[in-house]
Structures are given as C-alpha cells and as structure tokens.
C-alpha cells in the first residue's frame, strides 16, 4: 500500500511522538485490511521538504511533464553507488518518481541501469 502522509507538506509538529503515533495508527489501519500489509513511500517525499533529511536514492527528474532535455547525469551515474556503499547504508535499490517521462530517455535509462552497477559511471567519458 502507498500511504504518503506528508506528501508535499510539513507535519503540524516535529514532535517524534506525534509522528510515531500517527504512523502507528496508519499501519494498524492497513493491517486491519491485510495482515501482510507493507507500507511503501515515495523516496522523493523525504528530500522535498527540509523537515525530512534521511538519505534517499530516488530520481525525481521532471515536474509536470516539462519537455526540456536536461539532467544531472554525473549525479545519476554516481549517487546510487555512493549511497549503497555508505557504511550506514540500508539501501536495497533505486527508484524513479516519473512525471512526463517522454522527454529525456537518457536520464531514465541511466537511472535504470544504476540498479545493476557496482561502480560509478563516468558520464564525461566519450
């Protein structure tokens, strides 16, 4: 199940007990409908608002279907590997939050490939 409680907004308080109790209530409600419920959240949610700061590896490349050819390919070619080899990493994969993906296949192809890479890709090499 996908439940993004604070998608694009900040909680009314930064009290950890409030956040924890809210999450517990949501998960309890999910389990009431499915004993094997799994809670999935969009990774970009945590980078969108300064309140959320844990490291995430999810590419949000394009808001609202803009059609420009752009992308931080050097970051895409190195970020997932750097996150995965970090000594405190619990990362198990990469993700993409795609909006209007028909404009830059290179960026999406590279991010998809990074799930299988053990080394950084130098995108400046011709």
MMTF fields as JSON, N, C-alpha, C and O atoms, coordinates in Angstrom:
{
  "mmtfVersion": "1.0.0",
  "mmtfProducer": "UNKNOWN",
  "numBonds": 503,
  "numAtoms": 504,
  "numGroups": 126,
  "numChains": 1,
  "numModels": 1,
  "chainsPerModel": [1],
  "groupsPerChain": [126],
  "chainIdList": ["A"],
  "bondAtomList": [4, 2, 8, 6, 12, 10, 16, 14, 20, 18, 24, 22, 28, 26, 32, 30, 36, 34, 40, 38, 44, 42, 48, 46, 52, 50, 56, 54, 60, 58, 64, 62, 68, 66, 72, 70, 76, 74, 80, 78, 84, 82, 88, 86, 92, 90, 96, 94, 100, 98, 104, 102, 108, 106, 112, 110, 116, 114, 120, 118, 124, 122, 128, 126, 132, 130, 136, 134, 140, 138, 144, 142, 148, 146, 152, 150, 156, 154, 160, 158, 164, 162, 168, 166, 172, 170, 176, 174, 180, 178, 184, 182, 188, 186, 192, 190, 196, 194, 200, 198, 204, 202, 208, 206, 212, 210, 216, 214, 220, 218, 224, 222, 228, 226, 232, 230, 236, 234, 240, 238, 244, 242, 248, 246, 252, 250, 256, 254, 260, 258, 264, 262, 268, 266, 272, 270, 276, 274, 280, 278, 284, 282, 288, 286, 292, 290, 296, 294, 300, 298, 304, 302, 308, 306, 312, 310, 316, 314, 320, 318, 324, 322, 328, 326, 332, 330, 336, 334, 340, 338, 344, 342, 348, 346, 352, 350, 356, 354, 360, 358, 364, 362, 368, 366, 372, 370, 376, 374, 380, 378, 384, 382, 388, 386, 392, 390, 396, 394, 400, 398, 404, 402, 408, 406, 412, 410, 416, 414, 420, 418, 424, 422, 428, 426, 432, 430, 436, 434, 440, 438, 444, 442, 448, 446, 452, 450, 456, 454, 460, 458, 464, 462, 468, 466, 472, 470, 476, 474, 480, 478, 484, 482, 488, 486, 492, 490, 496, 494, 500, 498],
  "bondOrderList": [1, 1, 1, 1, 1, 1, 1, 1, 1, 1, 1, 1, 1, 1, 1, 1, 1, 1, 1, 1, 1, 1, 1, 1, 1, 1, 1, 1, 1, 1, 1, 1, 1, 1, 1, 1, 1, 1, 1, 1, 1, 1, 1, 1, 1, 1, 1, 1, 1, 1, 1, 1, 1, 1, 1, 1, 1, 1, 1, 1, 1, 1, 1, 1, 1, 1, 1, 1, 1, 1, 1, 1, 1, 1, 1, 1, 1, 1, 1, 1, 1, 1, 1, 1, 1, 1, 1, 1, 1, 1, 1, 1, 1, 1, 1, 1, 1, 1, 1, 1, 1, 1, 1, 1, 1, 1, 1, 1, 1, 1, 1, 1, 1, 1, 1, 1, 1, 1, 1, 1, 1, 1, 1, 1, 1],
  "groupList": [{"groupName": "UNK", "atomNameList": ["N", "CA", "C", "O"], "elementList": ["N", "C", "C", "O"], "formalChargeList": [0, 0, 0, 0], "bondAtomList": [1, 0, 2, 1, 3, 2], "bondOrderList": [1, 1, 2], "singleLetterCode": "X", "chemCompType": "L-PEPTIDE LINKING"}],
  "groupTypeList": [0, 0, 0, 0, 0, 0, 0, 0, 0, 0, 0, 0, 0, 0, 0, 0, 0, 0, 0, 0, 0, 0, 0, 0, 0, 0, 0, 0, 0, 0, 0, 0, 0, 0, 0, 0, 0, 0, 0, 0, 0, 0, 0, 0, 0, 0, 0, 0, 0, 0, 0, 0, 0, 0, 0, 0, 0, 0, 0, 0, 0, 0, 0, 0, 0, 0, 0, 0, 0, 0, 0, 0, 0, 0, 0, 0, 0, 0, 0, 0, 0, 0, 0, 0, 0, 0, 0, 0, 0, 0, 0, 0, 0, 0, 0, 0, 0, 0, 0, 0, 0, 0, 0, 0, 0, 0, 0, 0, 0, 0, 0, 0, 0, 0, 0, 0, 0, 0, 0, 0, 0, 0, 0, 0, 0, 0],
  "groupIdList": [1, 2, 3, 4, 5, 6, 7, 8, 9, 10, 11, 12, 13, 14, 15, 16, 17, 18, 19, 20, 21, 22, 23, 24, 25, 26, 27, 28, 29, 30, 31, 32, 33, 34, 35, 36, 37, 38, 39, 40, 41, 42, 43, 44, 45, 46, 47, 48, 49, 50, 51, 52, 53, 54, 55, 56, 57, 58, 59, 60, 61, 62, 63, 64, 65, 66, 67, 68, 69, 70, 71, 72, 73, 74, 75, 76, 77, 78, 79, 80, 81, 82, 83, 84, 85, 86, 87, 88, 89, 90, 91, 92, 93, 94, 95, 96, 97, 98, 99, 100, 101, 102, 103, 104, 105, 106, 107, 108, 109, 110, 111, 112, 113, 114, 115, 116, 117, 118, 119, 120, 121, 122, 123, 124, 125, 126],
  "secStructList": [7, 5, 7, 7, 6, 6, 6, 6, 1, 7, 7, 1, 7, 7, 7, 2, 2, 2, 2, 2, 2, 2, 2, 2, 2, 2, 2, 2, 2, 2, 2, 2, 2, 7, 6, 6, 7, 7, 7, 5, 7, 7, 6, 6, 2, 2, 2, 2, 1, 6, 6, 7, 7, 1, 7, 7, 7, 3, 3, 7, 7, 7, 1, 6, 6, 7, 7, 7, 7, 7, 7, 7, 2, 2, 2, 2, 2, 2, 2, 2, 2, 2, 2, 2, 2, 1, 6, 6, 7, 7, 7, 7, 7, 7, 3, 3, 7, 7, 1, 1, 7, 6, 6, 7, 2, 2, 2, 2, 2, 2, 2, 2, 2, 2, 6, 6, 7, 1, 1, 7, 7, 7, 6, 6, 7, 7],
  "xCoordList": [0.836, 0.0, 0.885, 1.96, 0.43, 1.164, 0.437, -0.69, 1.075, 0.485, 1.539, 2.453, 1.43, 2.37, 1.691, 1.134, 1.742, 1.008, 1.358, 0.481, 2.627, 3.046, 3.626, 4.65, 2.992, 3.43, 3.265, 2.152, 4.383, 4.435, 3.841, 3.317, 3.92, 3.558, 4.307, 4.764, 4.43, 5.179, 4.212, 3.12, 4.592, 3.717, 3.426, 4.22, 2.301, 1.956, 2.887, 2.909, 3.649, 4.612, 5.786, 5.65, 6.944, 8.11, 8.319, 9.391, 7.305, 7.362, 7.423, 6.474, 8.513, 8.648, 7.52, 7.137, 6.987, 5.879, 4.636, 3.912, 4.383, 3.231, 3.408, 2.506, 4.571, 4.837, 4.73, 4.123, 5.319, 5.295, 3.88, 3.508, 3.083, 1.714, 0.856, 0.016, 1.068, 0.326, 0.686, -0.194, 1.978, 2.422, 1.876, 1.438, 1.901, 1.381, -0.103, -0.556, -0.861, -2.304, -2.57, -3.47, -1.792, -1.968, -1.644, -2.392, -0.525, -0.134, -1.126, -1.419, -1.636, -2.659, -3.893, -4.472, -4.297, -5.452, -5.162, -6.039, -3.94, -3.572, -3.643, -4.165, -3.12, -3.124, -4.523, -4.763, -5.444, -6.817, -7.455, -8.387, -6.959, -7.465, -6.602, -7.061, -5.335, -4.408, -3.327, -2.504, -3.327, -2.339, -0.909, 0.015, -0.72, 0.617, 0.903, 1.731, 0.235, 0.399, 1.853, 2.56, 2.281, 3.61, 3.398, 2.639, 4.064, 3.914, 5.043, 6.212, 4.715, 5.689, 5.488, 4.361, 6.598, 6.517, 7.436, 8.458, 7.063, 7.908, 9.167, 9.099, 10.314, 11.573, 11.75, 12.337, 11.264, 11.472, 10.73, 11.077, 9.731, 8.989, 9.927, 9.724, 10.955, 11.821, 12.849, 13.439, 13.07, 14.005, 13.292, 13.928, 12.006, 11.234, 11.15, 11.201, 11.023, 10.846, 12.056, 12.454, 12.65, 13.835, 13.58, 14.526, 12.309, 11.989, 12.5, 12.952, 12.426, 12.827, 14.235, 14.47, 15.173, 16.549, 17.262, 18.45, 16.641, 17.401, 17.792, 17.045, 18.962, 19.38, 18.457, 18.113, 18.077, 17.219, 17.874, 18.668, 17.571, 18.06, 16.87, 16.544, 16.245, 15.104, 15.195, 15.354, 15.098, 15.227, 13.861, 12.976, 13.708, 12.548, 13.099, 13.623, 12.978, 13.658, 12.84, 13.409, 11.551, 10.76, 9.425, 8.618, 9.195, 7.895, 6.955, 7.331, 5.768, 4.66, 4.875, 4.279, 5.695, 5.816, 6.487, 6.118, 7.47, 8.233, 8.984, 9.293, 9.281, 9.858, 11.309, 11.795, 12.007, 13.414, 14.282, 13.945, 15.414, 16.403, 17.421, 18.292, 17.317, 18.259, 18.367, 17.559, 19.361, 19.525, 20.909, 21.866, 21.025, 22.315, 22.898, 22.91, 23.377, 23.825, 24.998, 25.111, 25.884, 27.001, 26.498, 27.053, 25.455, 24.873, 24.168, 24.268, 23.462, 22.761, 23.766, 23.523, 24.898, 25.918, 26.778, 27.561, 26.651, 27.474, 26.659, 27.022, 25.576, 24.8, 24.323, 24.493, 23.731, 23.266, 24.391, 24.209, 25.545, 26.667, 27.184, 27.447, 27.33, 27.789, 26.843, 27.294, 25.547, 24.565, 24.623, 24.507, 24.801, 24.8, 26.028, 25.919, 27.207, 28.433, 28.692, 29.666, 27.846, 27.97, 27.936, 27.122, 28.801, 28.915, 27.615, 27.415, 26.74, 25.472, 24.294, 23.14, 24.565, 23.512, 22.622, 23.086, 21.338, 20.371, 19.7, 18.682, 20.28, 19.703, 19.657, 20.615, 18.523, 18.37, 18.046, 17.88, 17.952, 17.639, 17.523, 17.786, 17.13, 16.92, 15.472, 14.792, 15.021, 13.655, 13.569, 14.51, 12.446, 12.195, 10.764, 9.835, 10.599, 9.273, 9.056, 9.489, 8.395, 8.362, 7.11, 5.989, 7.331, 6.266, 6.679, 7.767, 5.858, 6.148, 7.465, 8.338, 7.633, 8.941, 9.29, 10.365, 8.438, 8.691, 9.612, 9.548, 10.468, 11.285, 12.781, 13.534, 13.258, 14.701, 15.028, 15.263, 15.044, 15.292, 16.671, 16.844, 17.641, 18.991, 18.996, 19.588, 18.349, 18.329, 17.654, 18.154, 16.533, 15.796, 16.522, 16.502, 17.156, 17.919, 19.103, 19.366, 19.812, 20.956, 20.522, 21.16, 19.447, 18.996, 18.561, 18.825, 17.902, 17.508, 18.737, 18.744, 19.76, 20.997, 21.72, 22.396, 21.586, 22.317, 21.903, 22.654, 20.738, 20.33, 21.263, 21.336, 21.975, 22.823, 24.308, 25.135, 24.658, 26.059, 26.695, 26.073, 27.936, 28.697, 29.73, 30.309, 29.954, 30.913, 30.228, 29.258, 30.755, 30.244, 30.48, 31.42, 29.612, 29.768, 30.203, 29.525, 31.351, 31.859, 31.17, 31.535, 30.195, 29.41, 30.165, 29.711, 31.319, 32.106, 33.023, 33.607, 33.164, 33.995, 33.229, 32.092, 33.852, 33.17, 33.245, 32.727],
  "yCoordList": [-1.167, 0.0, 1.236, 1.246, 2.257, 3.505, 4.547, 4.929, 4.995, 5.998, 7.064, 6.839, 8.197, 9.29, 10.376, 11.324, 10.229, 11.078, 12.557, 13.417, 12.849, 14.244, 14.557, 15.232, 14.083, 14.347, 15.838, 16.363, 16.492, 17.91, 18.825, 19.892, 18.418, 19.316, 18.904, 17.767, 19.807, 19.589, 19.195, 19.757, 18.241, 17.875, 19.1, 20.04, 19.093, 20.246, 20.427, 21.49, 19.391, 19.469, 18.556, 17.597, 18.864, 17.999, 17.058, 16.474, 16.916, 16.027, 14.573, 14.092, 13.869, 12.482, 11.572, 10.631, 11.843, 11.017, 11.178, 10.211, 12.397, 12.632, 11.88, 11.172, 12.043, 11.379, 9.864, 9.185, 9.344, 7.906, 7.395, 6.346, 8.133, 7.672, 7.716, 6.842, 8.722, 8.809, 7.642, 7.006, 7.369, 6.251, 4.925, 4.078, 4.745, 3.51, 3.347, 2.242, 4.427, 4.358, 4.02, 3.239, 4.605, 4.32, 2.858, 2.173, 2.383, 0.999, 0.016, -1.022, 0.33, -0.527, -0.61, -1.683, 0.527, 0.527, -0.308, -1.022, -0.22, -1.029, -2.517, -3.313, -2.885, -4.289, -4.802, -6.008, -3.919, -4.365, -4.874, -5.678, -4.413, -4.892, -5.977, -6.719, -6.079, -7.064, -7.348, -6.481, -8.558, -8.923, -8.817, -8.611, -8.957, -8.91, -7.564, -7.485, -6.515, -5.194, -4.745, -4.984, -4.099, -3.494, -2.027, -1.704, -1.147, 0.29, 0.767, 0.668, 1.275, 1.832, 3.336, 3.831, 4.048, 5.503, 5.964, 5.338, 7.062, 7.636, 8.202, 8.951, 7.838, 8.323, 9.82, 10.427, 10.443, 11.878, 12.684, 13.837, 12.097, 12.78, 13.334, 14.442, 12.565, 12.952, 14.01, 14.636, 14.219, 15.253, 16.541, 17.591, 16.48, 17.638, 18.716, 19.904, 18.326, 19.256, 19.136, 18.023, 20.257, 20.187, 19.454, 19.038, 19.291, 18.574, 17.137, 16.587, 16.537, 15.138, 15.102, 15.62, 14.51, 14.542, 13.2, 13.217, 12.054, 10.814, 10.661, 11.089, 10.053, 9.91, 8.962, 7.883, 9.373, 8.576, 8.464, 9.33, 7.44, 7.344, 7.105, 5.971, 8.175, 8.123, 9.347, 10.468, 9.139, 10.246, 10.849, 10.181, 12.115, 12.894, 13.877, 14.93, 13.535, 14.256, 15.382, 16.398, 15.252, 16.18, 16.445, 15.531, 17.671, 18.06, 18.416, 19.175, 17.891, 18.336, 18.196, 18.947, 17.273, 16.992, 18.068, 18.272, 18.774, 19.736, 18.995, 17.814, 19.66, 18.959, 19.326, 19.06, 19.916, 20.251, 18.997, 18.042, 19.005, 17.937, 18.394, 19.213, 17.88, 18.225, 17.044, 16.116, 17.094, 16.061, 16.132, 16.476, 15.815, 15.803, 14.4, 13.629, 14.084, 12.724, 12.318, 11.148, 13.264, 12.906, 12.441, 11.507, 13.084, 12.656, 11.313, 10.47, 11.113, 9.841, 8.71, 7.596, 8.989, 7.965, 7.655, 6.705, 8.436, 8.191, 8.066, 7.292, 8.809, 8.855, 7.514, 7.235, 6.668, 5.378, 4.51, 3.843, 4.511, 3.71, 4.294, 3.554, 5.623, 6.26, 5.961, 5.676, 6.022, 5.74, 4.286, 3.988, 3.385, 1.962, 1.552, 0.693, 2.148, 1.732, 2.514, 2.238, 3.479, 4.215, 3.227, 2.304, 3.399, 2.41, 2.185, 1.106, 3.169, 3.023, 2.769, 2.891, 2.423, 2.288, 1.077, -0.002, 1.296, 0.202, 0.122, -0.55, 0.811, 0.891, -0.478, -1.249, -0.764, -2.044, -1.865, -2.858, -0.643, -0.438, 1.03, 1.908, 1.273, 2.637, 2.776, 1.785, 3.994, 4.235, 5.481, 6.271, 5.643, 6.834, 7.28, 6.473, 8.554, 9.156, 9.899, 11.04, 9.254, 9.76, 10.579, 10.162, 11.735, 12.587, 12.987, 13.531, 12.735, 13.162, 12.626, 13.408, 11.316, 10.736, 10.706, 10.226, 11.192, 11.096, 12.187, 12.502, 12.779, 13.877, 13.636, 14.33, 12.704, 12.524, 11.069, 10.719, 10.228, 8.803, 8.513, 7.494, 9.361, 9.126, 9.126, 8.239, 10.102, 10.187, 8.967, 8.411, 8.546, 7.402, 6.083, 5.183, 5.971, 4.762, 4.619, 3.529, 5.72, 5.669, 5.304, 4.473, 5.915, 5.592, 4.134, 3.474, 3.635, 2.216, 1.321, 0.307, 1.683, 0.897, 0.899, -0.073, 1.975, 2.09, 1.031, 0.758, 0.438, -0.641, -1.84, -2.654, -1.954, -3.119, -2.789, -3.66, -1.563, -1.128, -1.219, -0.882, -1.676, -1.722, -0.602, -0.331, 0.042, 1.142, 2.356, 2.24, 3.527, 4.763, 4.754, 4.133, 5.448, 5.607, 7.039, 7.992, 7.175, 8.485, 8.926, 8.475, 9.787, 10.199, 11.189, 11.51, 11.682, 12.626, 11.91, 12.561, 10.607, 9.841, 9.642, 9.171, 10.001, 9.862, 8.439, 8.139],
  "zCoordList": [0.0, 0.0, 0.0, 0.6, -0.666, -0.74, 0.095, -0.218, 1.138, 2.015, 2.279, 3.072, 1.641, 1.839, 2.649, 2.096, 3.945, 4.867, 4.727, 4.813, 4.514, 4.434, 3.062, 2.96, 2.03, 0.657, 0.354, 0.314, 0.148, -0.211, 0.85, 0.53, 2.091, 3.183, 4.44, 4.552, 5.361, 6.594, 7.709, 7.799, 8.556, 9.684, 10.556, 10.589, 11.255, 12.089, 13.289, 13.91, 13.607, 14.711, 14.389, 13.631, 14.973, 14.781, 15.964, 16.118, 16.786, 17.94, 17.471, 16.852, 17.752, 17.298, 17.792, 17.096, 18.981, 19.489, 18.63, 18.397, 18.159, 17.289, 15.964, 15.516, 15.355, 14.068, 14.234, 13.406, 15.302, 15.559, 15.785, 15.258, 16.57, 16.846, 15.582, 15.365, 14.759, 13.509, 12.588, 12.009, 12.457, 11.624, 12.156, 11.378, 13.466, 14.063, 13.771, 13.471, 13.855, 13.583, 12.11, 11.799, 11.227, 9.796, 9.513, 8.815, 10.059, 9.793, 10.411, 9.818, 11.579, 12.203, 11.316, 11.148, 10.747, 9.836, 8.588, 8.101, 8.074, 6.91, 7.25, 6.47, 8.415, 8.82, 9.113, 9.042, 9.436, 9.679, 8.386, 8.42, 7.275, 5.987, 5.374, 4.505, 5.823, 5.258, 6.296, 6.59, 6.851, 7.867, 7.361, 8.148, 6.051, 5.459, 4.801, 3.892, 5.243, 4.634, 4.683, 5.662, 3.622, 3.535, 3.186, 2.272, 3.908, 3.692, 2.794, 3.167, 1.632, 0.7, 0.625, 0.624, 0.563, 0.442, -0.674, -0.953, -1.307, -2.345, -1.704, -0.729, -2.261, -1.702, -1.811, -0.915, -2.876, -3.048, -1.991, -1.734, -1.389, -0.34, 0.722, 1.218, 1.07, 2.17, 1.793, 2.675, 0.516, 0.088, -0.288, -0.386, -0.496, -0.946, 0.123, -0.194, 1.36, 2.468, 3.389, 3.733, 3.795, 4.672, 5.987, 6.656, 6.363, 7.601, 7.541, 8.546, 6.36, 6.187, 5.628, 4.536, 6.337, 5.864, 5.701, 5.38, 5.893, 5.688, 4.226, 3.347, 3.94, 2.545, 1.784, 2.268, 0.622, -0.238, -1.601, -1.968, -2.349, -3.712, -4.616, -4.967, -4.975, -5.872, -6.775, -6.291, -8.063, -9.002, -9.303, -9.837, -8.953, -9.384, -10.397, -10.034, -11.642, -12.707, -13.287, -13.687, -13.351, -14.139, -13.463, -13.295, -13.083, -12.543, -13.691, -14.584, -13.678, -14.519, -16.017, -16.789, -16.446, -17.866, -18.683, -19.84, -18.119, -18.914, -20.011, -19.853, -21.11, -22.255, -22.535, -23.634, -21.598, -21.818, -21.743, -21.043, -22.476, -22.353, -21.305, -21.601, -20.116, -19.065, -18.115, -18.155, -17.277, -16.272, -15.682, -16.375, -14.428, -13.76, -13.886, -12.927, -15.08, -15.352, -14.476, -14.11, -14.127, -13.251, -11.886, -11.307, -11.371, -10.092, -10.217, -9.325, -11.312, -11.527, -11.681, -11.217, -12.331, -12.557, -11.35, -11.38, -10.288, -9.102, -7.817, -6.932, -7.703, -6.459, -5.935, -4.748, -6.777, -6.258, -5.701, -4.683, -6.353, -5.859, -4.545, -3.598, -4.487, -3.246, -2.09, -0.981, -2.333, -1.282, -0.842, 0.347, -1.794, -1.478, -0.673, 0.201, -0.945, -0.254, 1.025, 1.726, 1.341, 2.591, 3.75, 3.74, 4.75, 5.825, 6.595, 7.152, 6.638, 7.359, 6.422, 6.835, 5.19, 4.19, 4.451, 4.82, 4.245, 4.241, 2.875, 2.705, 1.918, 0.575, -0.087, -0.027, -0.72, -1.406, -2.888, -3.597, -3.366, -4.773, -5.121, -4.299, -6.336, -6.811, -7.256, -7.526, -7.326, -7.757, -8.61, -8.684, -9.24, -10.042, -9.791, -9.828, -9.541, -9.43, -10.74, -10.9, -11.653, -13.023, -13.296, -13.004, -13.854, -14.361, -15.773, -15.96, -16.741, -18.104, -18.623, -18.998, -18.656, -18.962, -20.441, -20.8, -21.29, -22.728, -23.255, -24.444, -22.421, -22.893, -22.793, -23.476, -21.994, -21.832, -21.521, -20.365, -22.533, -22.294, -21.715, -21.047, -21.945, -21.434, -19.908, -19.293, -19.296, -17.833, -17.222, -16.244, -17.781, -17.226, -17.491, -16.653, -18.641, -18.955, -17.995, -17.487, -17.75, -16.841, -15.422, -14.776, -14.934, -13.575, -13.476, -12.472, -14.503, -14.501, -14.456, -13.758, -15.184, -15.227, -13.885, -13.549, -13.114, -11.851, -10.83, -9.894, -10.99, -10.084, -10.19, -9.269, -11.303, -11.559, -11.53, -11.8, -11.211, -11.235, -9.853, -8.845, -9.822, -8.576, -8.522, -7.469, -9.655, -9.751, -10.351, -11.101, -10.005, -10.574, -12.085, -12.581, -12.792, -14.234, -14.502, -14.119, -15.169, -15.524, -16.801, -17.887, -16.692, -17.861, -18.735, -19.833, -18.263, -19.059, -20.044, -20.911, -19.939, -20.858, -22.156, -22.154, -23.247, -24.55, -25.057, -26.133]
}
